Amino acid sequence: MLRPIALVLALAGPLCAQTSPAAGDSAVFGLNDFYRFVTERHPVARQAGLLPERAQQEVRQARGAFDPRAESKFYGKEFDGKSYFYDWDNALRVPIWLGGIDLRAGYERGVGTYVNPQEFTSPAGLSYVGISVPLGQGFLIDERRAALRIAQAMVGLAEAERRAALNKLILTATKDYWEWSLSYQRYQLLRNNRDLGRVRFEATRERVRQGDLAAIDSVEALTELQNRETQLAQALGQWQNATLMVSNYLWDQNSQPRELPATARPQLLPPPLTWRDYPRDSLQQNLGQAQEFHPDLLKTRAKLEGLGIERRLVRNKLLPKLSLDANLLHGGQPFSLESRSPSTYAGGYLANNYKVGFSFAQPLFLRQERGKLQVNALKIREAELGLEQDARFVQTAVQMNANEWQALVQQLRMQAQAVENYQRLRDGEQIRFENGESTVFLLNSREASLVNSRLKLAELQAKYGQVQAGRVFSLGGLL
């Protein structure tokens, strides 16, 4: 009796190397249960799940360039009993996204006999509010904004890489699962065939003793039984190896590898009710879906987006560096409104007290900037060519999967009919043998053909399950 896999998926013990699949009290480890273990616990899946989080943290890091910043510095000098200078400056800088502007507010105090005249203030100090505006290079885009936008573009890249890694893992795991199911089906078929050969050998030997058959017929039956025993032993080894391959995908919640219990069995190979023709009318829709959502294409598009932002920044570097700094000054400590009337406070800043600066810089040949621009253009062209190639590969993969799918369905249907015909031939040969009109050799030949046809059908069924998984992968693995 088959029990649900949840009853045995504690995965407490390793699979015994000599365990053979029995048809008794077993548990079905279904494909959906297998997917759950792979996607939630496999190290590759967990690693892939870290990529989007890391990309989000990189965005957070890039946003840090726009964090307000408090600054303070103090320098004082006394020597030989003389006070040379005391220079104290406190400022708050607030970067603004628009225009690359920096707002500043602060308080400075520079006193002493030998203080720098540019830093000299009254004993009460000097407060100021100001702005720094890049008028040329850095106005439309600068390193801070470019880094943030590139980091945001890389979020899409990280998600595409997560899906690509996860889908590749699932595709490989699905193929191994159906190989496991095929090995189980092969073992069952060959075991039944061995049991039938053993019964026939015993019956043939008894009829030889009674004189109904020639002694050579018992040799024929024994030789056939030995051949079937050999095939069964080989199938057992294939089953055990396939079970180990599936166990490679099983991990517990503590990231410890686990193995399938000895009683775990795969679900049956795809039955005839699932052999559907490929929906040809949806081929164009699938092609469009793959072009839009396939991770390989999404990764290249994200790279192109980042390169486009980099191109804007490099182009902006061709402009001259023009910077305007303007500060409004006020004597005394800042924001001391309790000792001043609003009119006096506003008048102090709006009076003719200011500090203005203007700077200009421009390379004469711009070789560095033009070289960076050309390198960026080459990178973009390289990515575009890669995108075209990847798009073609994706399109070809979808069409090849459709062709393979349809061909397999036709092979499955014809092979199922062949199995029925071989079954009729075998049953007819059995009747002839019982009537004394046939030989053990002919009956064994009919059974060998029947078993081979069933094995071929099982192989086609396993391949059909793999092609179904390949269809999801070729479309971009929309899980």
C-alpha positions as CSV (number, residue, x, y, z in Angstrom):
1,M,0.0,0.0,0.0
2,L,1.5,3.4,-1.0
3,R,1.5,6.0,1.7
4,P,2.0,9.8,1.3
5,I,5.6,11.0,1.3
6,A,4.9,13.3,4.3
7,L,4.8,10.2,6.5
8,V,8.4,9.2,5.8
9,L,10.1,12.4,4.7
10,A,11.8,12.9,8.0
11,L,14.7,11.6,5.9
12,A,16.2,10.1,9.0
13,G,18.4,7.4,7.6
14,P,20.6,6.8,4.6
15,L,19.5,4.6,1.8
16,C,21.0,1.1,2.1
17,A,23.2,0.3,-0.8
18,Q,21.6,-3.2,-1.2
19,T,18.0,-2.0,-0.9
20,S,15.8,-3.1,-3.8
21,P,12.5,-1.5,-4.7
22,A,9.6,-3.6,-3.4
23,A,6.0,-3.1,-4.2
24,G,4.8,-3.4,-0.6
25,D,4.5,-0.7,2.0
26,S,6.1,2.3,0.2
27,A,5.8,6.0,0.1
28,V,5.4,8.1,-3.0
29,F,7.8,11.0,-3.2
30,G,5.9,13.1,-5.8
31,L,7.4,15.6,-8.1
32,N,5.7,18.5,-6.3
33,D,7.2,17.4,-3.0
34,F,10.5,17.2,-4.7
35,Y,10.2,20.7,-6.1
36,R,9.4,22.0,-2.6
37,F,12.6,20.5,-1.2
38,V,14.7,21.8,-4.1
39,T,13.4,25.3,-4.2
40,E,13.4,25.8,-0.4
41,R,16.4,24.0,0.9
42,H,18.9,23.3,-1.8
43,P,22.1,25.4,-1.3
44,V,22.0,26.7,-4.9
45,A,18.4,27.8,-4.4
46,R,19.4,29.5,-1.2
47,Q,22.4,31.2,-2.8
48,A,20.2,32.4,-5.6
49,G,17.8,33.9,-3.0
50,L,20.5,36.0,-1.6
51,L,21.1,37.9,-4.9
52,P,18.1,40.2,-4.8
53,E,18.8,41.1,-1.1
54,R,22.4,41.9,-2.0
55,A,21.2,44.1,-4.8
56,Q,18.8,45.9,-2.5
57,Q,21.6,46.6,-0.1
58,E,23.8,48.0,-2.9
59,V,20.9,50.4,-3.7
60,R,20.9,51.3,0.0
61,Q,24.6,51.9,-0.2
62,A,24.2,54.2,-3.2
63,R,21.5,56.2,-1.5
64,G,24.0,56.9,1.3
65,A,25.7,59.4,-1.0
66,F,22.6,61.6,-0.5
67,D,22.5,61.4,3.3
68,P,22.9,64.7,5.2
69,R,26.3,65.1,6.7
70,A,27.4,66.9,9.8
71,E,30.9,68.2,9.8
72,S,33.0,69.9,12.5
73,K,36.6,70.8,12.8
74,F,38.7,72.8,15.4
75,Y,42.2,73.9,15.2
76,G,44.0,75.9,17.9
77,K,47.6,76.9,18.5
78,E,49.4,78.3,21.5
79,F,53.2,78.6,21.7
80,D,55.5,80.3,24.2
81,G,52.6,81.8,26.1
82,K,51.0,83.3,23.0
83,S,47.7,82.4,21.5
84,Y,48.2,82.2,17.8
85,F,44.7,81.2,16.6
86,Y,41.5,79.3,17.3
87,D,39.6,78.1,14.2
88,W,36.3,76.4,14.7
89,D,33.9,75.4,11.8
90,N,30.6,73.4,12.1
91,A,28.5,72.7,9.0
92,L,25.5,70.6,7.9
93,R,25.5,69.5,4.3
94,V,22.3,68.3,2.6
95,P,22.7,66.9,-1.0
96,I,19.8,67.5,-3.3
97,W,18.9,65.1,-6.1
98,L,17.8,67.8,-8.5
99,G,20.7,69.5,-10.2
100,G,23.4,68.0,-8.0
101,I,22.9,70.8,-5.6
102,D,24.4,70.8,-2.1
103,L,22.7,72.9,0.7
104,R,24.9,74.1,3.6
105,A,24.3,75.7,6.9
106,G,26.9,76.3,9.6
107,Y,28.7,78.3,12.1
108,E,32.4,79.3,12.1
109,R,34.6,81.2,14.5
110,G,38.2,82.3,13.8
111,V,40.0,84.4,16.3
112,G,43.5,85.0,17.4
113,T,46.5,87.2,16.7
114,Y,47.8,85.1,13.8
115,V,44.5,83.7,12.4
116,N,44.3,83.5,8.6
117,P,42.6,86.7,7.5
118,Q,40.2,84.7,5.2
119,E,39.0,82.8,8.3
120,F,38.9,85.7,10.7
121,T,35.5,86.5,12.4
122,S,34.4,88.6,15.3
123,P,34.5,87.0,18.7
124,A,30.8,86.2,18.3
125,G,31.5,84.1,15.3
126,L,29.7,84.0,12.0
127,S,26.7,81.8,10.9
128,Y,25.9,81.1,7.2
129,V,23.5,79.4,4.9
130,G,24.5,78.6,1.4
131,I,24.2,76.6,-1.8
132,S,26.7,74.9,-4.2
133,V,25.4,74.5,-7.8
134,P,27.2,72.8,-10.7
135,L,26.3,74.8,-13.7
136,G,28.1,72.6,-16.3
137,Q,29.4,69.1,-15.5
138,G,27.3,67.5,-12.9
139,F,24.1,69.5,-13.3
140,L,22.1,66.9,-15.3
141,I,23.8,63.8,-13.8
142,D,26.8,63.1,-11.5
143,E,28.5,60.2,-9.9
144,R,26.1,60.0,-7.0
145,R,23.0,59.9,-9.2
146,A,24.6,57.6,-11.7
147,A,25.7,55.1,-9.0
148,L,22.2,55.0,-7.6
149,R,20.5,54.5,-10.9
150,I,22.9,51.8,-11.9
151,A,22.3,50.1,-8.5
152,Q,18.6,50.2,-9.2
153,A,19.1,48.7,-12.6
154,M,21.2,45.9,-11.0
155,V,18.2,44.9,-8.9
156,G,16.6,43.6,-12.1
157,L,19.8,41.9,-13.0
158,A,20.0,40.2,-9.6
159,E,16.4,39.0,-10.0
160,A,17.1,37.6,-13.4
161,E,20.2,35.8,-12.2
162,R,18.2,34.4,-9.3
163,R,15.6,33.0,-11.7
164,A,18.2,31.7,-14.1
165,A,20.1,29.8,-11.4
166,L,16.9,28.5,-9.8
167,N,15.4,27.4,-13.2
168,K,18.6,25.7,-14.2
169,L,18.6,23.8,-10.9
170,I,15.0,22.8,-11.3
171,L,15.5,21.6,-14.9
172,T,18.5,19.4,-13.9
173,A,16.6,18.1,-10.9
174,T,13.5,17.3,-12.9
175,K,15.6,15.3,-15.5
176,D,17.2,13.3,-12.7
177,Y,13.8,12.7,-11.1
178,W,12.3,11.2,-14.2
179,E,15.5,9.1,-14.6
180,W,14.8,7.9,-11.1
181,S,11.2,7.1,-12.1
182,L,12.4,5.3,-15.2
183,S,14.9,3.2,-13.3
184,Y,12.1,2.2,-10.9
185,Q,9.8,1.3,-13.8
186,R,12.6,-0.6,-15.5
187,Y,13.3,-2.6,-12.4
188,Q,9.7,-3.5,-11.9
189,L,9.4,-4.7,-15.5
190,L,12.5,-6.8,-15.3
191,R,11.7,-8.2,-12.0
192,N,8.3,-9.4,-13.2
193,N,10.0,-10.8,-16.3
194,R,12.5,-12.6,-14.0
195,D,9.7,-14.0,-11.9
196,L,7.9,-15.2,-15.0
197,G,11.1,-16.9,-16.3
198,R,11.6,-18.6,-12.9
199,V,8.0,-20.0,-13.1
200,R,8.5,-21.1,-16.6
201,F,11.8,-22.8,-15.8
202,E,10.2,-24.8,-12.9
203,A,7.3,-25.8,-15.1
204,T,9.5,-26.8,-18.0
205,R,11.8,-28.9,-15.8
206,E,8.7,-30.7,-14.4
207,R,7.4,-31.4,-17.9
208,V,10.9,-32.7,-18.9
209,R,10.7,-35.1,-16.0
210,Q,7.3,-36.3,-17.1
211,G,8.6,-36.7,-20.7
212,D,6.4,-34.0,-22.3
213,L,9.3,-31.9,-23.4
214,A,12.9,-32.6,-24.5
215,A,15.7,-32.0,-22.0
216,I,17.1,-29.3,-24.2
217,D,14.0,-27.2,-23.4
218,S,15.0,-27.1,-19.7
219,V,18.4,-25.8,-20.7
220,E,16.8,-23.1,-22.8
221,A,14.5,-22.1,-19.9
222,L,17.5,-22.0,-17.5
223,T,19.6,-20.0,-19.8
224,E,16.8,-17.5,-20.3
225,L,16.3,-17.3,-16.5
226,Q,20.0,-16.5,-16.0
227,N,19.9,-13.8,-18.7
228,R,16.9,-12.2,-16.9
229,E,18.6,-12.4,-13.6
230,T,21.6,-10.6,-15.1
231,Q,19.3,-7.9,-16.5
232,L,17.6,-7.5,-13.2
233,A,20.9,-7.1,-11.3
234,Q,21.9,-4.3,-13.8
235,A,18.5,-2.6,-13.3
236,L,18.9,-2.8,-9.6
237,G,22.3,-1.0,-9.8
238,Q,20.7,1.7,-12.0
239,W,17.9,2.2,-9.6
240,Q,20.2,2.6,-6.6
241,N,22.4,5.1,-8.5
242,A,19.4,7.0,-9.7
243,T,18.1,7.2,-6.1
244,L,21.4,8.6,-4.9
245,M,21.2,11.2,-7.6
246,V,17.8,12.3,-6.4
247,S,19.1,12.3,-2.8
248,N,21.7,14.9,-3.9
249,Y,18.9,17.5,-4.1
250,L,17.6,16.9,-0.6
251,W,18.7,19.1,2.3
252,D,17.1,19.7,5.7
253,Q,16.3,23.0,7.3
254,N,19.7,23.1,8.9
255,S,21.5,22.8,5.5
256,Q,22.5,19.3,6.2
257,P,22.4,16.7,3.3
258,R,19.7,14.0,3.6
259,E,19.0,10.8,1.7
260,L,15.8,9.3,0.6
261,P,14.3,6.6,2.9
262,A,14.4,3.1,1.7
263,T,10.7,3.0,1.3
264,A,10.5,6.2,-1.0
265,R,9.2,5.6,-4.5
266,P,8.8,8.0,-7.4
267,Q,5.5,8.9,-8.9
268,L,4.5,7.0,-12.1
269,L,5.8,8.0,-15.5
270,P,3.4,10.3,-17.4
271,P,0.3,8.2,-18.3
272,P,-1.4,8.2,-21.7
273,L,-4.0,10.8,-20.5
274,T,-1.2,13.4,-20.2
275,W,0.1,12.8,-23.8
276,R,-1.2,16.0,-25.3
277,D,-0.2,17.5,-28.6
278,Y,1.8,20.7,-28.5
279,P,-0.6,23.7,-28.7
280,R,0.6,25.0,-32.1
281,D,-1.6,28.0,-31.9
282,S,0.2,29.1,-28.7
283,L,3.7,28.9,-30.3
284,Q,3.9,32.5,-31.2
285,Q,2.5,33.5,-27.8
286,N,5.2,31.3,-26.2
287,L,7.9,32.9,-28.3
288,G,6.8,36.4,-27.3
289,Q,6.6,35.3,-23.7
290,A,10.1,33.9,-23.8
291,Q,11.5,37.1,-25.4
292,E,10.0,39.2,-22.7
293,F,10.6,37.1,-19.6
294,H,13.6,34.8,-20.2
295,P,16.3,35.5,-17.6
296,D,19.2,35.5,-20.0
297,L,17.5,38.3,-22.0
298,L,16.5,40.2,-18.8
299,K,20.2,40.1,-17.6
300,T,21.5,41.6,-20.8
301,R,18.8,44.3,-20.8
302,A,19.7,45.2,-17.2
303,K,23.3,45.5,-18.3
304,L,22.4,47.7,-21.2
305,E,20.4,49.9,-18.9
306,G,23.4,50.3,-16.6
307,L,25.6,51.1,-19.6
308,G,23.1,53.7,-20.8
309,I,23.3,55.5,-17.5
310,E,27.1,55.3,-17.6
311,R,27.0,56.8,-21.1
312,R,25.0,59.7,-19.9
313,L,27.6,60.3,-17.1
314,V,30.5,60.0,-19.6
315,R,28.9,62.5,-22.0
316,N,28.3,64.8,-19.1
317,K,32.1,64.7,-18.4
318,L,32.7,66.4,-21.8
319,L,31.2,69.6,-20.3
320,P,33.4,72.1,-18.5
321,K,33.4,72.2,-14.7
322,L,31.4,75.3,-13.7
323,S,30.6,75.6,-10.1
324,L,28.8,78.4,-8.2
325,D,29.1,78.7,-4.4
326,A,27.0,81.3,-2.6
327,N,26.6,81.9,1.2
328,L,24.5,84.4,3.1
329,L,26.3,85.5,6.3
330,H,25.1,86.6,9.7
331,G,27.1,87.7,12.7
332,G,26.8,85.6,15.8
333,Q,25.4,82.2,16.5
334,P,22.8,80.8,14.1
335,F,19.1,80.6,14.9
336,S,19.2,82.6,18.1
337,L,15.7,83.9,17.5
338,E,14.9,84.2,21.2
339,S,17.2,87.2,21.4
340,R,16.1,88.8,18.1
341,S,13.0,89.9,16.6
342,P,12.0,88.2,13.3
343,S,12.7,91.4,11.3
344,T,16.1,91.8,12.8
345,Y,16.9,88.1,12.2
346,A,15.8,88.2,8.6
347,G,17.4,91.6,8.0
348,G,20.8,90.2,9.2
349,Y,20.8,87.5,6.5
350,L,19.2,89.6,3.8
351,A,21.7,92.5,4.3
352,N,24.6,92.9,2.0
353,N,26.5,90.1,3.8
354,Y,27.5,87.3,1.5
355,K,30.3,85.1,0.2
356,V,30.4,84.1,-3.4
357,G,32.7,81.8,-5.3
358,F,33.0,80.7,-8.9
359,S,35.2,78.0,-10.4
360,F,36.0,76.8,-13.9
361,A,38.0,73.9,-15.3
362,Q,38.2,72.3,-18.7
363,P,40.8,69.8,-20.2
364,L,42.0,71.1,-23.6
365,F,42.0,67.8,-25.5
366,L,39.4,65.8,-23.6
367,R,41.2,62.6,-24.6
368,Q,40.4,60.8,-21.3
369,E,36.7,61.7,-21.6
370,R,36.4,60.8,-25.3
371,G,38.2,57.6,-24.7
372,K,35.8,56.6,-22.0
373,L,32.9,57.5,-24.2
374,Q,34.2,55.2,-27.0
375,V,34.9,52.4,-24.6
376,N,31.3,52.7,-23.3
377,A,30.0,52.7,-26.9
378,L,31.9,49.5,-27.6
379,K,30.5,47.9,-24.4
380,I,27.0,48.8,-25.4
381,R,27.5,47.4,-28.9
382,E,28.9,44.2,-27.5
383,A,25.9,43.9,-25.2
384,E,23.5,44.6,-28.0
385,L,25.1,41.9,-30.2
386,G,24.9,39.5,-27.2
387,L,21.3,40.3,-26.8
388,E,20.5,39.6,-30.4
389,Q,22.3,36.3,-30.2
390,D,20.6,35.3,-26.9
391,A,17.2,36.2,-28.3
392,R,17.9,33.9,-31.3
393,F,19.0,31.1,-29.0
394,V,15.8,31.5,-26.9
395,Q,13.6,31.5,-30.0
396,T,15.4,28.4,-31.3
397,A,15.1,26.6,-27.9
398,V,11.3,27.2,-27.8
399,Q,10.8,26.0,-31.4
400,M,13.1,22.9,-30.8
401,N,11.1,22.1,-27.7
402,A,7.9,22.3,-29.6
403,N,9.2,20.0,-32.3
404,E,10.6,17.5,-29.8
405,W,7.3,17.6,-27.8
406,Q,5.2,16.8,-30.8
407,A,7.5,14.1,-32.1
408,L,7.5,12.4,-28.7
409,V,3.7,12.4,-28.5
410,Q,3.6,10.6,-31.8
411,Q,6.2,8.2,-30.8
412,L,4.4,7.5,-27.5
413,R,1.2,6.7,-29.2
414,M,2.8,4.4,-31.8
415,Q,4.9,2.7,-29.1
416,A,1.8,2.1,-27.0
417,Q,0.2,0.4,-29.9
418,A,3.3,-1.6,-30.5
419,V,3.2,-2.8,-26.9
420,E,-0.4,-3.9,-27.4
421,N,0.6,-5.8,-30.5
422,Y,3.6,-7.5,-28.8
423,Q,1.3,-8.4,-26.0
424,R,-1.1,-10.1,-28.4
425,L,1.8,-12.0,-30.1
426,R,3.1,-13.1,-26.7
427,D,-0.4,-14.3,-25.6
428,G,-0.9,-16.1,-28.8
429,E,2.5,-17.8,-28.5
430,Q,1.6,-18.8,-25.0
431,I,-1.5,-20.5,-26.2
432,R,0.4,-22.3,-29.0
433,F,3.0,-23.4,-26.4
434,E,0.4,-24.8,-24.1
435,N,-1.1,-26.7,-27.1
436,G,2.3,-28.1,-28.0
437,E,2.6,-26.1,-31.2
438,S,5.5,-23.9,-30.1
439,T,8.8,-24.1,-28.2
440,V,10.3,-22.4,-25.2
441,F,12.7,-20.6,-27.4
442,L,9.9,-18.9,-29.4
443,L,7.9,-18.1,-26.3
444,N,11.0,-16.5,-24.7
445,S,11.6,-14.5,-27.9
446,R,8.1,-13.2,-27.8
447,E,8.4,-12.2,-24.2
448,A,11.8,-10.5,-24.8
449,S,10.3,-8.4,-27.6
450,L,7.4,-7.5,-25.3
451,V,9.7,-6.4,-22.5
452,N,11.9,-4.4,-24.8
453,S,8.9,-2.6,-26.2
454,R,7.7,-1.8,-22.7
455,L,11.1,-0.5,-21.7
456,K,11.2,1.7,-24.8
457,L,7.8,3.0,-23.9
458,A,9.0,3.8,-20.4
459,E,12.0,5.6,-21.8
460,L,9.8,7.7,-24.0
461,Q,7.5,8.5,-21.1
462,A,10.5,9.7,-19.0
463,K,11.7,11.8,-21.9
464,Y,8.3,13.3,-22.3
465,G,8.4,14.4,-18.6
466,Q,11.8,15.9,-19.2
467,V,10.6,17.7,-22.4
468,Q,7.7,19.2,-20.4
469,A,10.2,20.6,-17.9
470,G,12.3,21.8,-20.8
471,R,9.4,23.8,-22.1
472,V,9.1,25.7,-18.9
473,F,12.8,26.4,-19.0
474,S,12.8,27.5,-22.6
475,L,10.1,30.0,-21.8
476,G,12.2,31.5,-19.0
477,G,11.1,29.3,-16.2
478,L,8.0,31.2,-15.2
479,L,7.5,29.4,-11.9
